[in-house]
């Protein structure tokens, strides 16, 4: 893959070796998502995992959109 840009390579690759936050896999409105937690029961959509092409046309599901979720605790 080639990347044509006038941005210095140091800026393009900044943070590539830093560990990422743990993502949550969740289901929202019948669709699976990877979500990055950003607050109490709130997260930012990172990736949608759907096989329906129509889902990708919905602006509510685009990466960066905020969603609210209920944490799931196992055991006790």
HELIX and SHEET records of a PDB file:
HELIX    1   1 UNK A    9  UNK A   12  1                                   4    
HELIX    2   2 UNK A   53  UNK A   57  5                                   5    
HELIX    3   3 UNK A   59  UNK A   61  5                                   3    
SHEET    1   A 4 UNK A  23  UNK A  28  0                                        
SHEET    2   A 4 UNK A  31  UNK A  39 -1                                        
SHEET    3   A 4 UNK A  42  UNK A  49 -1                                        
SHEET    4   A 4 UNK A  66  UNK A  68 -1                                        
END                                                                             
